[in-house]
Amino acid sequence: MPRAVVIHAGFHKTGTTSVQNMLRANRAALRPGLRIVLRPAMVALCEAARAYSVSQSQVDLGLVRFEAAELSQSWGDGPETVLMCSEDLSGHMPGRRGLRTYAAAPALMRAMTDSITAAQPDVAVTVVFTTRAPEAWLASCFSQHVRATRMTQTAAQYARSYRASADLSAIADDVRTALPAHTVDQIALEDCAQSPLGPLDPLLRIAGVPEGSREALTALPPANTALPPDDLAALLAINRSVGTDAEVKAAKRAWRGRMS
């Protein structure tokens, strides 16, 4: 069985895409001591978590437990540490599907850790969240919503509407309360801004990867960063147009084509 399981469960817009890109790029270098499990290897669990974050139903939470058990049973008897990494494990991003906060995260983490420890009783499970200062996080979320959805609010309006979602440390504390038998760690994005690996460096330290091995990894530039103001304004104008959703999507594709 694995010697430990680390669940990096988000949050969205806290460097998670950059972390995942570097894990892919360095997967071979991190073997055999680290088994990396990204979203493509646990789609069913991520989708179950997102469904529960919207419904808050016990049926959907039961599906989370089932998918976490199925996943953990697939790991076999290897002695490595397992690193699960996807922000979708905390559910949908606030602002999607009517969600205002990550209120589902404590129940989701409890369901996953319970299932993993039931399948692997002697394995230590650690939950890790990357966090970000509220103003920077709200601005990044706003940019993502404008790019990916038909967001029509201004940045200031969005920040006022979703202020309650920005206290990521409070959600991590709620998860810590829900998991008294497990370690819940936080990595502030601002604390690792000067590291070439960004939040990946402390995440791998938590996963037991030695400092020398971490220093030898290939660093990649930040991914999925916020759009420049002029680009945001152009996409916001498209979102506010009178076209259908299909027409708005087509207009965004055309705009991206002109920008590339």
Secondary structure, DSSP 8 states (H G I E B T S, - for coil): --SEEEEE---TTSSHHHHHHHHHHTHHHHTTTEEEEEGGGSHHHHHHHHHHHHH--HHHHHHHHHHHHHHHHTTTT--SEEEEE-GGGG-S-TTSTT--S-TTHHHHHHHHHHHHHHHSTT-EEEEEEEE--HHHHHHHHHHHHHHHS---S-HHHHHHHTGGGG-HHHHHHHHHHH-TTSEEEEEEGGGGTTSTTTTHHHHHHHTT--HHHHHTS------S----HHHHHHHHHHHTSSS-HHHHHHHHHHHHHHH-
